[in-house]
Amino acid sequence: MPFQRSRRFYLSRCLSGGLLLAFVLAMASCKSTQKADTEQSDQMAMWLDSVPQLKTLNVSNAEIGELTTAHQAGLTDPSTVVLIKLARDHKQEFDDGQSIANLLNAGSSEQTVLELARLNQLGIWAGEAQAMRLAGLSDKIILAVAERRSKGLPVLSGEKLGELKNAGASDATILEMVQKGASEKSVSDYIAARNRAAGGHNFVYQGHARKKS
């Protein structure tokens, strides 16, 4: 029947078109994969040429990608070697490139980043450290918090430290509170006292006591 022949012809054309489309997509995917592999190989070669110390550390393509991210934010070549060595010491693969880039872009120094890596305090906590830096807290305060965290000691949250900064507490006062292990409640009391005195005398933090100045 003419209708049946036309229907078979239409189905044949559809199948041929579908197979052609699948072939084109497969070829495009293959070329994309080949391009990505080539780019990774080129990137690896570039790093090993410029930082030969990495050759002995058996860096992976993934680690090179992480180093590139951090490097683009200002991390220097010598520090990349330190970071890979620290990752090896911690029996980890280096995957903190974006966290380091965020911290550097927020204003933290390269030395601060390296110290956080030594303390194994990058990873998930790096986001809070970045927020603290953007809130105006100094690297000294961030490192003091990181050191207590690394020892499993109680420490003020980034949010509470930000409240202290907003209340007008000096970096020296905040640092002292962190180092002495001030509780969230004592800090809340200190902030409340500062707020009450906002129109009159300022309060100076002295350990667990306060006095008017």
N, C-alpha and C positions, 0 to 999 in steps of 0.2 A: 504494500500500500504506500502511496506517496507520503502520507502523514508519518508512517512508521520510519520510512527511509530518512525523512527530514529530521525526525526526532533522534535517530541513531547518529546522523551527521552532526547534529547540535551537541549531543553528548560526547561524541568523539572530539569535537573542537574544544569543548570545556575541559576534558581530560588532558588534551595536549597542552592547552593553555596553563592548566594547573601544574602539570609536570614541568613546564618551562619556567614558571614562576618559582617553583620549589628549587629548581636547578640554579636559577639566578640568585636566589636568597642564600643558597648553600655556598655558592662561589663567593658572594659578598662577605659572608661570615668567615670563610676561609681566609680571604684576603685581609680582613680586619684582624683576625687572629695572628696572621703572619706579620702584619704591620706592628702589632703590639709586641710580639716576640722580638722583632728587630729593634724596636725602640728600647725595650728592656735590656737587650744585649749591648746596644750602643751606650745606654746609660751606665751599665755595669762597667764597661770598658773605660768610660770617661772617669768614673770614680776611682777605679783601680790605678789609672795612670796618674791622677792628681793626688791621690792619697794611698801610696803603695803599702802603707802599714795595714790597710784593710785586707790585703791579700792573705795574710796569715790568720785572719779571723773568720774566714769562710762565710762572708756575708752573703745573704740570699738576695734574690731580686726584690722580694718584699721589703727587706731591710733597706736596700738601696733606695726604694721609693720613699720610705719613711725619712731617710736621711736627706733626700732631695727636698722634701716638704719643709723640714727644719732649716736646711741650708738657705732656701729661698727667703726665709724670715730673718736671716742674718747669722745663723750658726756658722762658726768657722770650721775649717777642715780639721785642725787638731782636736777640737771638741767632738767631732764625729767619731774619732777613734776612741776617745775616752768613753763615750756613750755605748759603743758596741762592746767594749771591754767590760763595762759595768753590767750590761745585759748578760754577758757570758758568766760573770761572777754570780749573778742572781739566777743563773741557769734559765734564762728567758731569751726569747727572740725580741729584738728591739722593735717596738711598735708604737713608740711615743712621739713620732714625728709631728703629728698635728697638735698634740698637747704642748710640745715645746714651742712650736710656731705661734700658738695662741698666747703663751706666756711672754714670749719675746715681743710680740706685737702689742701686748698690754703694757709693756715697759719694764718687765723683769730683765735683769742682766743675765749674760751667758753664764757667769759664775754661779748665780742663784739656780739656774736650770741644772747645772752639773751637780750642785750640792743636793738638790731635790732628787736627782737620779741616784746619787750615792746613798741617800736615805731610803731609796725605793719608794718615794712618795710622789711619783707622777701618776700615770694611769688615771683611774676614776677621780682621784682627789685633785688632779690638775685643773679641773673645771672650777672647783671652789677657790683654788689658789689664784686662778685668773680673775675671778670675780672680786676677790679681795684686793688684787692689784688695781683693778679698774675702779674700785671704791676709794682708792687713794692710800691704801695701807702699804707700808714700805716692805722691801724685800727682807729686811731684818725680822720683821714681824712674821712674815710668811715662813721664813726658815725656822723661827722659834716654834711656831705651830707645828711645822713638819717634823721637827726633832722630837717634840713630845709625842706626836702621833706614832713615830717610828719606835718609840719606847713603850707604847701602850699606855701612856699617862693621860689623865683627863685633860682636856683642852677646850678652850672656848670655840664655839662655832664661828664660821666666817660671817654669818648673819649678825651674831652678837658683836663681833669685832667691828663690823660696818656700822652698827648702831653707836658704838663708842666713838668712832670717827665722826659720825654725823653730830654727836652730842658735843663735839669740840675737844675731846680728849687728845692730848699730844701723843706723838709716836712713842716718846719715852715712857709715858704712863701706860699706854697700851702694851708695850713690850714687857714692862715690869709685871703687869697683870698676867700676861701669858706665861712668863717664866716662873711666876710664883703659883701658877695653877689656880687662879681666881675662879670661883664658881659663877655660873650663869646668874644666880640670884644676887650675889654680891655686886656683879657688874650692873644688873638691872637697878639695884639700889643706888649705885653710884650715878647712873644716868638720870634716875629720878631726882636725885639731889642736885645735879647740875641743872636740870630743867627748872627746878623750883628756884634756883639761885640765878637763873638767866638774867633777871632784871636787876640783880644786886651783886653780891659777892660771888667770885668763882671758887670752886672747890678744888683742892689739890689732893690727888690720891697719894696716900702713904701707907702702903701695905693694906691692912684691913681697916685702917682708920681714915677718917677724912677731917680736914680742918679748913676753916675759912682763911682766905688769904687777903 
